[in-house]
Amino acid sequence: MKSKKNLTRFTYESAAFEGWRLSISRAGTTFTKYFPDKKYGGGKKSLAIAEGILAEVKAVIEGAKRVDGKLSPATIKKVEKLLADAG
């Protein structure tokens, strides 16, 4: 499987983690969440979950108002809650 924009595939033979990392940066704030294959039942399933969450995160961020060019604290909190509830 190949990495996609905002989604990076991690497969290391010597590491304990195999799965997908969602990472998106907007207006000076970076959000990151890991989607391990073991937890979600394989590479394709973890990718599907990660893609769904990425779409939700993008929708929240793109529709958010900016305060001095940065994301508002309410928006940051909303995205962090969305990521926390994802796993």
N, CA, C and O atoms as a CHARMM CRD file, in Angstrom:
* protein
*
  348
    1    1 MET  N      0.83800  -1.18800   0.00000 PROA 1      0.00000
    2    1 MET  CA     0.00000   0.00000   0.00000 PROA 1      0.00000
    3    1 MET  C      0.87900   1.24600   0.00000 PROA 1      0.00000
    4    1 MET  O      1.94000   1.28100   0.62400 PROA 1      0.00000
    5    2 LYS  N      0.42100   2.24700  -0.70200 PROA 2      0.00000
    6    2 LYS  CA     1.20500   3.45200  -0.88800 PROA 2      0.00000
    7    2 LYS  C      0.62700   4.60600  -0.05600 PROA 2      0.00000
    8    2 LYS  O     -0.58700   4.71800   0.11100 PROA 2      0.00000
    9    3 SER  N      1.50800   5.44600   0.45300 PROA 3      0.00000
   10    3 SER  CA     1.08600   6.60900   1.22200 PROA 3      0.00000
   11    3 SER  C      0.29900   7.57100   0.33500 PROA 3      0.00000
   12    3 SER  O      0.47500   7.60500  -0.88300 PROA 3      0.00000
   13    4 LYS  N     -0.56700   8.34800   0.97200 PROA 4      0.00000
   14    4 LYS  CA    -1.38600   9.33400   0.27900 PROA 4      0.00000
   15    4 LYS  C     -1.21200  10.66700   0.97900 PROA 4      0.00000
   16    4 LYS  O     -0.59600  10.73200   2.04300 PROA 4      0.00000
   17    5 LYS  N     -1.74000  11.71900   0.40600 PROA 5      0.00000
   18    5 LYS  CA    -1.61200  13.02800   1.03300 PROA 5      0.00000
   19    5 LYS  C     -2.26800  13.00200   2.41500 PROA 5      0.00000
   20    5 LYS  O     -3.42500  12.60700   2.55300 PROA 5      0.00000
   21    6 ASN  N     -1.53900  13.41500   3.40800 PROA 6      0.00000
   22    6 ASN  CA    -1.94700  13.45900   4.81500 PROA 6      0.00000
   23    6 ASN  C     -2.04800  12.08700   5.47600 PROA 6      0.00000
   24    6 ASN  O     -2.36600  12.00200   6.66200 PROA 6      0.00000
   25    7 LEU  N     -1.78600  11.01800   4.73500 PROA 7      0.00000
   26    7 LEU  CA    -1.79000   9.66900   5.29700 PROA 7      0.00000
   27    7 LEU  C     -0.48500   8.97900   4.90900 PROA 7      0.00000
   28    7 LEU  O     -0.14900   8.87000   3.73000 PROA 7      0.00000
   29    8 THR  N      0.24400   8.51500   5.92600 PROA 8      0.00000
   30    8 THR  CA     1.53100   7.87400   5.69200 PROA 8      0.00000
   31    8 THR  C      1.46300   6.43000   6.17200 PROA 8      0.00000
   32    8 THR  O      0.98500   6.15000   7.27100 PROA 8      0.00000
   33    9 ARG  N      1.94200   5.52600   5.34000 PROA 9      0.00000
   34    9 ARG  CA     1.95600   4.10800   5.70000 PROA 9      0.00000
   35    9 ARG  C      3.24900   3.78500   6.43800 PROA 9      0.00000
   36    9 ARG  O      4.33700   4.12900   5.97700 PROA 9      0.00000
   37   10 PHE  N      3.12300   3.12100   7.58800 PROA 10     0.00000
   38   10 PHE  CA     4.28000   2.68100   8.36300 PROA 10     0.00000
   39   10 PHE  C      4.28200   1.15800   8.38900 PROA 10     0.00000
   40   10 PHE  O      3.36700   0.53600   8.93000 PROA 10     0.00000
   41   11 THR  N      5.31200   0.56700   7.80300 PROA 11     0.00000
   42   11 THR  CA     5.50900  -0.88200   7.87800 PROA 11     0.00000
   43   11 THR  C      6.99200  -1.13300   8.09200 PROA 11     0.00000
   44   11 THR  O      7.79600  -1.02200   7.16700 PROA 11     0.00000
   45   12 TYR  N      7.33200  -1.46500   9.29600 PROA 12     0.00000
   46   12 TYR  CA     8.71500  -1.75100   9.64300 PROA 12     0.00000
   47   12 TYR  C      8.78200  -3.14800  10.22500 PROA 12     0.00000
   48   12 TYR  O      8.01700  -3.48000  11.13000 PROA 12     0.00000
   49   13 GLU  N      9.67200  -3.95500   9.72500 PROA 13     0.00000
   50   13 GLU  CA     9.80600  -5.31300  10.23200 PROA 13     0.00000
   51   13 GLU  C     10.30300  -5.32700  11.67500 PROA 13     0.00000
   52   13 GLU  O      9.93400  -6.20400  12.45600 PROA 13     0.00000
   53   14 SER  N     11.14100  -4.35400  12.02300 PROA 14     0.00000
   54   14 SER  CA    11.73400  -4.34900  13.35900 PROA 14     0.00000
   55   14 SER  C     10.93300  -3.52900  14.37700 PROA 14     0.00000
   56   14 SER  O     11.26700  -3.52500  15.56200 PROA 14     0.00000
   57   15 ALA  N      9.89500  -2.84600  13.93200 PROA 15     0.00000
   58   15 ALA  CA     9.13100  -1.99300  14.85400 PROA 15     0.00000
   59   15 ALA  C      7.82800  -2.67400  15.27100 PROA 15     0.00000
   60   15 ALA  O      7.33300  -3.57500  14.59500 PROA 15     0.00000
   61   16 ALA  N      7.30000  -2.23000  16.37600 PROA 16     0.00000
   62   16 ALA  CA     6.06500  -2.80400  16.89300 PROA 16     0.00000
   63   16 ALA  C      4.83300  -2.23800  16.17700 PROA 16     0.00000
   64   16 ALA  O      3.76100  -2.84100  16.23400 PROA 16     0.00000
   65   17 PHE  N      4.97200  -1.08500  15.50300 PROA 17     0.00000
   66   17 PHE  CA     3.81900  -0.43800  14.87700 PROA 17     0.00000
   67   17 PHE  C      3.77600  -0.67500  13.37200 PROA 17     0.00000
   68   17 PHE  O      4.75700  -0.46100  12.66000 PROA 17     0.00000
   69   18 GLU  N      2.62100  -1.12000  12.91500 PROA 18     0.00000
   70   18 GLU  CA     2.32500  -1.17600  11.49000 PROA 18     0.00000
   71   18 GLU  C      0.93700  -0.58300  11.31900 PROA 18     0.00000
   72   18 GLU  O     -0.01100  -0.98700  11.99200 PROA 18     0.00000
   73   19 GLY  N      0.82800   0.37100  10.41800 PROA 19     0.00000
   74   19 GLY  CA    -0.46800   0.99200  10.20300 PROA 19     0.00000
   75   19 GLY  C     -0.32900   2.31900   9.48300 PROA 19     0.00000
   76   19 GLY  O      0.64800   2.55600   8.77300 PROA 19     0.00000
   77   20 TRP  N     -1.31300   3.17700   9.67300 PROA 20     0.00000
   78   20 TRP  CA    -1.37900   4.46500   8.99900 PROA 20     0.00000
   79   20 TRP  C     -1.29600   5.60000   9.99400 PROA 20     0.00000
   80   20 TRP  O     -1.83100   5.51200  11.09900 PROA 20     0.00000
   81   21 ARG  N     -0.61800   6.67400   9.59600 PROA 21     0.00000
   82   21 ARG  CA    -0.55800   7.88900  10.41300 PROA 21     0.00000
   83   21 ARG  C     -1.24000   9.00300   9.64400 PROA 21     0.00000
   84   21 ARG  O     -0.86700   9.31900   8.51500 PROA 21     0.00000
   85   22 LEU  N     -2.24000   9.59000  10.27000 PROA 22     0.00000
   86   22 LEU  CA    -2.90000  10.76800   9.71900 PROA 22     0.00000
   87   22 LEU  C     -2.19500  11.97400  10.30000 PROA 22     0.00000
   88   22 LEU  O     -2.04100  12.07700  11.51700 PROA 22     0.00000
   89   23 SER  N     -1.77000  12.87300   9.46100 PROA 23     0.00000
   90   23 SER  CA    -1.12400  14.10200   9.92000 PROA 23     0.00000
   91   23 SER  C     -1.54000  15.23100   8.98700 PROA 23     0.00000
   92   23 SER  O     -1.31900  15.17500   7.77700 PROA 23     0.00000
   93   24 ILE  N     -2.14800  16.25800   9.57700 PROA 24     0.00000
   94   24 ILE  CA    -2.59900  17.39200   8.78600 PROA 24     0.00000
   95   24 ILE  C     -2.26500  18.68300   9.53200 PROA 24     0.00000
   96   24 ILE  O     -2.50500  18.80500  10.73400 PROA 24     0.00000
   97   25 SER  N     -1.71100  19.63200   8.80200 PROA 25     0.00000
   98   25 SER  CA    -1.34700  20.92400   9.37800 PROA 25     0.00000
   99   25 SER  C     -2.12200  22.02300   8.68100 PROA 25     0.00000
  100   25 SER  O     -2.19400  22.06600   7.45300 PROA 25     0.00000
  101   26 ARG  N     -2.69900  22.90800   9.47200 PROA 26     0.00000
  102   26 ARG  CA    -3.40300  24.06600   8.93700 PROA 26     0.00000
  103   26 ARG  C     -3.21800  25.23000   9.90200 PROA 26     0.00000
  104   26 ARG  O     -3.35100  25.07600  11.11600 PROA 26     0.00000
  105   27 ALA  N     -2.91400  26.37200   9.35300 PROA 27     0.00000
  106   27 ALA  CA    -2.84300  27.62000  10.11200 PROA 27     0.00000
  107   27 ALA  C     -1.98800  27.49700  11.37100 PROA 27     0.00000
  108   27 ALA  O     -2.35400  28.01300  12.42700 PROA 27     0.00000
  109   28 GLY  N     -0.86100  26.82200  11.25900 PROA 28     0.00000
  110   28 GLY  CA     0.07000  26.73700  12.37700 PROA 28     0.00000
  111   28 GLY  C     -0.23000  25.65200  13.39300 PROA 28     0.00000
  112   28 GLY  O      0.45400  25.57100  14.41300 PROA 28     0.00000
  113   29 THR  N     -1.23500  24.81000  13.15100 PROA 29     0.00000
  114   29 THR  CA    -1.59100  23.73600  14.07500 PROA 29     0.00000
  115   29 THR  C     -1.50400  22.40300  13.34200 PROA 29     0.00000
  116   29 THR  O     -2.00800  22.26400  12.22800 PROA 29     0.00000
  117   30 THR  N     -0.85900  21.42200  13.97700 PROA 30     0.00000
  118   30 THR  CA    -0.73200  20.09200  13.38600 PROA 30     0.00000
  119   30 THR  C     -1.52700  19.09500  14.21300 PROA 30     0.00000
  120   30 THR  O     -1.45500  19.08200  15.44200 PROA 30     0.00000
  121   31 PHE  N     -2.28300  18.26200  13.51500 PROA 31     0.00000
  122   31 PHE  CA    -3.06100  17.20400  14.16300 PROA 31     0.00000
  123   31 PHE  C     -2.52600  15.86900  13.66000 PROA 31     0.00000
  124   31 PHE  O     -2.32400  15.69100  12.45800 PROA 31     0.00000
  125   32 THR  N     -2.29400  14.92700  14.58100 PROA 32     0.00000
  126   32 THR  CA    -1.75200  13.62400  14.22600 PROA 32     0.00000
  127   32 THR  C     -2.52700  12.53400  14.96000 PROA 32     0.00000
  128   32 THR  O     -2.88900  12.68800  16.12600 PROA 32     0.00000
  129   33 LYS  N     -2.77200  11.43600  14.25900 PROA 33     0.00000
  130   33 LYS  CA    -3.45300  10.28000  14.85500 PROA 33     0.00000
  131   33 LYS  C     -2.93400   9.03000  14.15600 PROA 33     0.00000
  132   33 LYS  O     -2.76100   9.02500  12.93700 PROA 33     0.00000
  133   34 TYR  N     -2.68600   7.97600  14.92100 PROA 34     0.00000
  134   34 TYR  CA    -2.20800   6.71500  14.36600 PROA 34     0.00000
  135   34 TYR  C     -3.35400   5.71300  14.30100 PROA 34     0.00000
  136   34 TYR  O     -4.18900   5.64400  15.20300 PROA 34     0.00000
  137   35 PHE  N     -3.38000   4.93200  13.21200 PROA 35     0.00000
  138   35 PHE  CA    -4.39600   3.91100  13.00500 PROA 35     0.00000
  139   35 PHE  C     -3.69100   2.56800  12.78000 PROA 35     0.00000
  140   35 PHE  O     -3.37800   2.21600  11.64200 PROA 35     0.00000
  141   36 PRO  N     -3.43800   1.81300  13.86700 PROA 36     0.00000
  142   36 PRO  CA    -2.69500   0.55500  13.75500 PROA 36     0.00000
  143   36 PRO  C     -3.51900  -0.55900  13.09000 PROA 36     0.00000
  144   36 PRO  O     -4.72500  -0.67500  13.30600 PROA 36     0.00000
  145   37 ASP  N     -2.83800  -1.36400  12.28400 PROA 37     0.00000
  146   37 ASP  CA    -3.49000  -2.48400  11.61200 PROA 37     0.00000
  147   37 ASP  C     -4.08000  -3.47000  12.61800 PROA 37     0.00000
  148   37 ASP  O     -5.18100  -3.98200  12.41300 PROA 37     0.00000
  149   38 LYS  N     -3.35600  -3.73400  13.69500 PROA 38     0.00000
  150   38 LYS  CA    -3.81900  -4.71000  14.68800 PROA 38     0.00000
  151   38 LYS  C     -5.16800  -4.30400  15.28500 PROA 38     0.00000
  152   38 LYS  O     -6.04000  -5.15000  15.48400 PROA 38     0.00000
  153   39 LYS  N     -5.33400  -3.04500  15.56200 PROA 39     0.00000
  154   39 LYS  CA    -6.55600  -2.55600  16.19700 PROA 39     0.00000
  155   39 LYS  C     -7.75700  -2.58900  15.24800 PROA 39     0.00000
  156   39 LYS  O     -8.87900  -2.88300  15.65900 PROA 39     0.00000
  157   40 TYR  N     -7.50100  -2.28100  13.97100 PROA 40     0.00000
  158   40 TYR  CA    -8.60700  -2.13500  13.02200 PROA 40     0.00000
  159   40 TYR  C     -8.77500  -3.33100  12.09000 PROA 40     0.00000
  160   40 TYR  O     -9.65200  -3.31100  11.22600 PROA 40     0.00000
  161   41 GLY  N     -7.96100  -4.36800  12.24300 PROA 41     0.00000
  162   41 GLY  CA    -8.16000  -5.59100  11.48500 PROA 41     0.00000
  163   41 GLY  C     -7.49100  -5.65600  10.13000 PROA 41     0.00000
  164   41 GLY  O     -7.97900  -6.34700   9.23600 PROA 41     0.00000
  165   42 GLY  N     -6.38500  -4.95300   9.95600 PROA 42     0.00000
  166   42 GLY  CA    -5.63600  -5.04400   8.70700 PROA 42     0.00000
  167   42 GLY  C     -5.39800  -3.68900   8.06700 PROA 42     0.00000
  168   42 GLY  O     -5.98600  -2.68100   8.46000 PROA 42     0.00000
  169   43 GLY  N     -4.51500  -3.68900   7.06400 PROA 43     0.00000
  170   43 GLY  CA    -4.10200  -2.46200   6.40300 PROA 43     0.00000
  171   43 GLY  C     -5.22300  -1.74300   5.68000 PROA 43     0.00000
  172   43 GLY  O     -5.33600  -0.52000   5.77100 PROA 43     0.00000
  173   44 LYS  N     -6.05800  -2.48900   4.96100 PROA 44     0.00000
  174   44 LYS  CA    -7.13700  -1.86500   4.19900 PROA 44     0.00000
  175   44 LYS  C     -8.19800  -1.27200   5.11500 PROA 44     0.00000
  176   44 LYS  O     -8.72400  -0.19200   4.84700 PROA 44     0.00000
  177   45 LYS  N     -8.51100  -1.98200   6.19700 PROA 45     0.00000
  178   45 LYS  CA    -9.52500  -1.48800   7.13500 PROA 45     0.00000
  179   45 LYS  C     -9.03000  -0.25000   7.88300 PROA 45     0.00000
  180   45 LYS  O     -9.78200   0.70700   8.06600 PROA 45     0.00000
  181   46 SER  N     -7.75800  -0.26600   8.31900 PROA 46     0.00000
  182   46 SER  CA    -7.22400   0.89300   9.03200 PROA 46     0.00000
  183   46 SER  C     -7.13000   2.09600   8.09300 PROA 46     0.00000
  184   46 SER  O     -7.33400   3.23200   8.52000 PROA 46     0.00000
  185   47 LEU  N     -6.82100   1.85300   6.81300 PROA 47     0.00000
  186   47 LEU  CA    -6.79000   2.93900   5.83100 PROA 47     0.00000
  187   47 LEU  C     -8.18400   3.52700   5.62700 PROA 47     0.00000
  188   47 LEU  O     -8.34000   4.74600   5.55600 PROA 47     0.00000
  189   48 ALA  N     -9.18300   2.67500   5.53500 PROA 48     0.00000
  190   48 ALA  CA   -10.55600   3.15200   5.33800 PROA 48     0.00000
  191   48 ALA  C    -11.00000   4.03700   6.50700 PROA 48     0.00000
  192   48 ALA  O    -11.62200   5.07900   6.30000 PROA 48     0.00000
  193   49 ILE  N    -10.68300   3.62200   7.72300 PROA 49     0.00000
  194   49 ILE  CA   -11.01900   4.41100   8.91100 PROA 49     0.00000
  195   49 ILE  C    -10.27500   5.74800   8.87400 PROA 49     0.00000
  196   49 ILE  O    -10.86300   6.80400   9.10900 PROA 49     0.00000
  197   50 ALA  N     -8.98300   5.68700   8.57600 PROA 50     0.00000
  198   50 ALA  CA    -8.15800   6.89700   8.53500 PROA 50     0.00000
  199   50 ALA  C     -8.66400   7.87300   7.47600 PROA 50     0.00000
  200   50 ALA  O     -8.69900   9.07800   7.72200 PROA 50     0.00000
  201   51 GLU  N     -9.05500   7.37700   6.31000 PROA 51     0.00000
  202   51 GLU  CA    -9.57700   8.24100   5.25200 PROA 51     0.00000
  203   51 GLU  C    -10.88800   8.90500   5.67500 PROA 51     0.00000
  204   51 GLU  O    -11.11800  10.07900   5.38500 PROA 51     0.00000
  205   52 GLY  N    -11.73100   8.15700   6.35100 PROA 52     0.00000
  206   52 GLY  CA   -12.99800   8.71700   6.83600 PROA 52     0.00000
  207   52 GLY  C    -12.77400   9.82600   7.84900 PROA 52     0.00000
  208   52 GLY  O    -13.40900  10.87800   7.77700 PROA 52     0.00000
  209   53 ILE  N    -11.87700   9.59200   8.78800 PROA 53     0.00000
  210   53 ILE  CA   -11.57600  10.59800   9.80800 PROA 53     0.00000
  211   53 ILE  C    -10.91400  11.81200   9.17000 PROA 53     0.00000
  212   53 ILE  O    -11.21300  12.94500   9.54800 PROA 53     0.00000
  213   54 LEU  N    -10.02000  11.59400   8.20800 PROA 54     0.00000
  214   54 LEU  CA    -9.36300  12.69500   7.51500 PROA 54     0.00000
  215   54 LEU  C    -10.39200  13.59300   6.82800 PROA 54     0.00000
  216   54 LEU  O    -10.27700  14.81700   6.88200 PROA 54     0.00000
  217   55 ALA  N    -11.38100  13.00400   6.19300 PROA 55     0.00000
  218   55 ALA  CA   -12.43000  13.78100   5.53000 PROA 55     0.00000
  219   55 ALA  C    -13.20500  14.62600   6.53900 PROA 55     0.00000
  220   55 ALA  O    -13.52800  15.78300   6.27000 PROA 55     0.00000
  221   56 GLU  N    -13.50200  14.04200   7.70400 PROA 56     0.00000
  222   56 GLU  CA   -14.21400  14.79000   8.75400 PROA 56     0.00000
  223   56 GLU  C    -13.36200  15.94100   9.28100 PROA 56     0.00000
  224   56 GLU  O    -13.85700  17.05200   9.46700 PROA 56     0.00000
  225   57 VAL  N    -12.08200  15.67000   9.51800 PROA 57     0.00000
  226   57 VAL  CA   -11.16800  16.69600  10.03300 PROA 57     0.00000
  227   57 VAL  C    -11.06000  17.84700   9.03700 PROA 57     0.00000
  228   57 VAL  O    -11.12300  19.01400   9.42200 PROA 57     0.00000
  229   58 LYS  N    -10.89700  17.51500   7.75200 PROA 58     0.00000
  230   58 LYS  CA   -10.80500  18.54500   6.72200 PROA 58     0.00000
  231   58 LYS  C    -12.06900  19.40000   6.67600 PROA 58     0.00000
  232   58 LYS  O    -11.99200  20.62000   6.53200 PROA 58     0.00000
  233   59 ALA  N    -13.22800  18.76200   6.79800 PROA 59     0.00000
  234   59 ALA  CA   -14.49600  19.49400   6.77200 PROA 59     0.00000
  235   59 ALA  C    -14.57500  20.49200   7.92400 PROA 59     0.00000
  236   59 ALA  O    -15.01700  21.62600   7.73700 PROA 59     0.00000
  237   60 VAL  N    -14.15300  20.07600   9.10100 PROA 60     0.00000
  238   60 VAL  CA   -14.17500  20.96500  10.27100 PROA 60     0.00000
  239   60 VAL  C    -13.19600  22.11800  10.07700 PROA 60     0.00000
  240   60 VAL  O    -13.53800  23.27600  10.31700 PROA 60     0.00000
  241   61 ILE  N    -11.98100  21.80200   9.64300 PROA 61     0.00000
  242   61 ILE  CA   -10.93800  22.81900   9.49100 PROA 61     0.00000
  243   61 ILE  C    -11.28700  23.82000   8.38900 PROA 61     0.00000
  244   61 ILE  O    -11.14400  25.02900   8.57600 PROA 61     0.00000
  245   62 GLU  N    -11.74000  23.32100   7.25300 PROA 62     0.00000
  246   62 GLU  CA   -12.02400  24.21700   6.12500 PROA 62     0.00000
  247   62 GLU  C    -13.20600  25.13800   6.41500 PROA 62     0.00000
  248   62 GLU  O    -13.25700  26.25700   5.90500 PROA 62     0.00000
  249   63 GLY  N    -14.14600  24.68300   7.22200 PROA 63     0.00000
  250   63 GLY  CA   -15.31600  25.50100   7.55100 PROA 63     0.00000
  251   63 GLY  C    -15.10900  26.41000   8.74900 PROA 63     0.00000
  252   63 GLY  O    -16.01100  27.15600   9.13000 PROA 63     0.00000
  253   64 ALA  N    -13.91900  26.35100   9.34600 PROA 64     0.00000
  254   64 ALA  CA   -13.65900  27.09600  10.58100 PROA 64     0.00000
  255   64 ALA  C    -13.24100  28.53700  10.30300 PROA 64     0.00000
  256   64 ALA  O    -12.62100  28.84700   9.28600 PROA 64     0.00000
  257   65 LYS  N    -13.60000  29.39000  11.23300 PROA 65     0.00000
  258   65 LYS  CA   -13.15500  30.78100  11.16500 PROA 65     0.00000
  259   65 LYS  C    -11.75900  30.86500  11.76500 PROA 65     0.00000
  260   65 LYS  O    -11.40700  30.09800  12.66100 PROA 65     0.00000
  261   66 ARG  N    -10.97900  31.79300  11.26500 PROA 66     0.00000
  262   66 ARG  CA    -9.61600  31.99000  11.76400 PROA 66     0.00000
  263   66 ARG  C     -9.58200  33.18800  12.69400 PROA 66     0.00000
  264   66 ARG  O    -10.32500  34.15300  12.51500 PROA 66     0.00000
  265   67 VAL  N     -8.71100  33.11500  13.69000 PROA 67     0.00000
  266   67 VAL  CA    -8.48900  34.23000  14.60400 PROA 67     0.00000
  267   67 VAL  C     -7.02200  34.61900  14.45100 PROA 67     0.00000
  268   67 VAL  O     -6.13100  33.84600  14.80200 PROA 67     0.00000
  269   68 ASP  N     -6.77600  35.80600  13.93300 PROA 68     0.00000
  270   68 ASP  CA    -5.41400  36.27000  13.66400 PROA 68     0.00000
  271   68 ASP  C     -4.63900  35.27900  12.80200 PROA 68     0.00000
  272   68 ASP  O     -3.44700  35.06200  13.02200 PROA 68     0.00000
  273   69 GLY  N     -5.30900  34.68100  11.82500 PROA 69     0.00000
  274   69 GLY  CA    -4.66500  33.75400  10.90900 PROA 69     0.00000
  275   69 GLY  C     -4.48500  32.35000  11.44400 PROA 69     0.00000
  276   69 GLY  O     -3.96500  31.48800  10.73500 PROA 69     0.00000
  277   70 LYS  N     -4.90000  32.09600  12.67300 PROA 70     0.00000
  278   70 LYS  CA    -4.77000  30.77800  13.29700 PROA 70     0.00000
  279   70 LYS  C     -6.15400  30.17300  13.48700 PROA 70     0.00000
  280   70 LYS  O     -7.16400  30.87600  13.45700 PROA 70     0.00000
  281   71 LEU  N     -6.18500  28.85500  13.68400 PROA 71     0.00000
  282   71 LEU  CA    -7.44700  28.20600  14.00100 PROA 71     0.00000
  283   71 LEU  C     -7.89000  28.62500  15.40100 PROA 71     0.00000
  284   71 LEU  O     -7.06100  28.80600  16.29300 PROA 71     0.00000
  285   72 SER  N     -9.18600  28.77500  15.58500 PROA 72     0.00000
  286   72 SER  CA    -9.69500  29.18300  16.89600 PROA 72     0.00000
  287   72 SER  C     -9.52700  28.04200  17.89400 PROA 72     0.00000
  288   72 SER  O     -9.48100  26.87700  17.50000 PROA 72     0.00000
  289   73 PRO  N     -9.43300  28.36900  19.19300 PROA 73     0.00000
  290   73 PRO  CA    -9.31900  27.31100  20.21100 PROA 73     0.00000
  291   73 PRO  C    -10.49900  26.32800  20.15800 PROA 73     0.00000
  292   73 PRO  O    -10.32300  25.13800  20.42000 PROA 73     0.00000
  293   74 ALA  N    -11.68500  26.81500  19.82500 PROA 74     0.00000
  294   74 ALA  CA   -12.85900  25.94400  19.73700 PROA 74     0.00000
  295   74 ALA  C    -12.69500  24.93300  18.59700 PROA 74     0.00000
  296   74 ALA  O    -13.05100  23.76400  18.74300 PROA 74     0.00000
  297   75 THR  N    -12.16300  25.38300  17.48000 PROA 75     0.00000
  298   75 THR  CA   -11.94100  24.48400  16.33900 PROA 75     0.00000
  299   75 THR  C    -10.89600  23.44100  16.68600 PROA 75     0.00000
  300   75 THR  O    -11.07600  22.26000  16.38900 PROA 75     0.00000
  301   76 ILE  N     -9.81100  23.86200  17.31000 PROA 76     0.00000
  302   76 ILE  CA    -8.75300  22.93200  17.70800 PROA 76     0.00000
  303   76 ILE  C     -9.31600  21.86900  18.64800 PROA 76     0.00000
  304   76 ILE  O     -9.03000  20.68100  18.49700 PROA 76     0.00000
  305   77 LYS  N    -10.10800  22.30100  19.60600 PROA 77     0.00000
  306   77 LYS  CA   -10.71100  21.38000  20.56900 PROA 77     0.00000
  307   77 LYS  C    -11.64700  20.38700  19.86100 PROA 77     0.00000
  308   77 LYS  O    -11.66900  19.19900  20.18200 PROA 77     0.00000
  309   78 LYS  N    -12.41300  20.89500  18.90000 PROA 78     0.00000
  310   78 LYS  CA   -13.35700  20.06200  18.15700 PROA 78     0.00000
  311   78 LYS  C    -12.62300  18.97100  17.36400 PROA 78     0.00000
  312   78 LYS  O    -13.03600  17.81100  17.36500 PROA 78     0.00000
  313   79 VAL  N    -11.54000  19.35300  16.69400 PROA 79     0.00000
  314   79 VAL  CA   -10.76100  18.38200  15.91400 PROA 79     0.00000
  315   79 VAL  C    -10.08500  17.37200  16.84600 PROA 79     0.00000
  316   79 VAL  O    -10.07700  16.17600  16.55500 PROA 79     0.00000
  317   80 GLU  N     -9.52200  17.83800  17.95200 PROA 80     0.00000
  318   80 GLU  CA    -8.87700  16.92200  18.90400 PROA 80     0.00000
  319   80 GLU  C     -9.87800  15.92700  19.46600 PROA 80     0.00000
  320   80 GLU  O     -9.53500  14.75900  19.65200 PROA 80     0.00000
  321   81 LYS  N    -11.09300  16.35000  19.73800 PROA 81     0.00000
  322   81 LYS  CA   -12.14000  15.44800  20.23300 PROA 81     0.00000
  323   81 LYS  C    -12.50600  14.42700  19.16400 PROA 81     0.00000
  324   81 LYS  O    -12.67900  13.24400  19.45700 PROA 81     0.00000
  325   82 LEU  N    -12.62300  14.89200  17.92200 PROA 82     0.00000
  326   82 LEU  CA   -12.93800  14.00500  16.81500 PROA 82     0.00000
  327   82 LEU  C    -11.86900  12.91000  16.68200 PROA 82     0.00000
  328   82 LEU  O    -12.19500  11.73900  16.49100 PROA 82     0.00000
  329   83 LEU  N    -10.59600  13.29800  16.78400 PROA 83     0.00000
  330   83 LEU  CA    -9.49800  12.32900  16.69400 PROA 83     0.00000
  331   83 LEU  C     -9.48400  11.38300  17.89200 PROA 83     0.00000
  332   83 LEU  O     -9.21300  10.19200  17.73500 PROA 83     0.00000
  333   84 ALA  N     -9.77000  11.89400  19.07200 PROA 84     0.00000
  334   84 ALA  CA    -9.77400  11.06500  20.27400 PROA 84     0.00000
  335   84 ALA  C    -10.90500  10.03500  20.20400 PROA 84     0.00000
  336   84 ALA  O    -10.72500   8.88400  20.60300 PROA 84     0.00000
  337   85 ASP  N    -12.06100  10.44600  19.70100 PROA 85     0.00000
  338   85 ASP  CA   -13.20500   9.54400  19.60100 PROA 85     0.00000
  339   85 ASP  C    -13.03400   8.49700  18.50000 PROA 85     0.00000
  340   85 ASP  O    -13.73400   7.48500  18.48400 PROA 85     0.00000
  341   86 ALA  N    -12.09800   8.74700  17.58200 PROA 86     0.00000
  342   86 ALA  CA   -11.87100   7.84000  16.45400 PROA 86     0.00000
  343   86 ALA  C    -11.21700   6.53000  16.88500 PROA 86     0.00000
  344   86 ALA  O    -11.26000   5.54700  16.14400 PROA 86     0.00000
  345   87 GLY  N    -10.63700   6.50400  18.02500 PROA 87     0.00000
  346   87 GLY  CA    -9.92000   5.28800  18.38500 PROA 87     0.00000
  347   87 GLY  C     -9.98100   5.02800  19.81400 PROA 87     0.00000
  348   87 GLY  O     -9.42500   4.03700  20.28500 PROA 87     0.00000
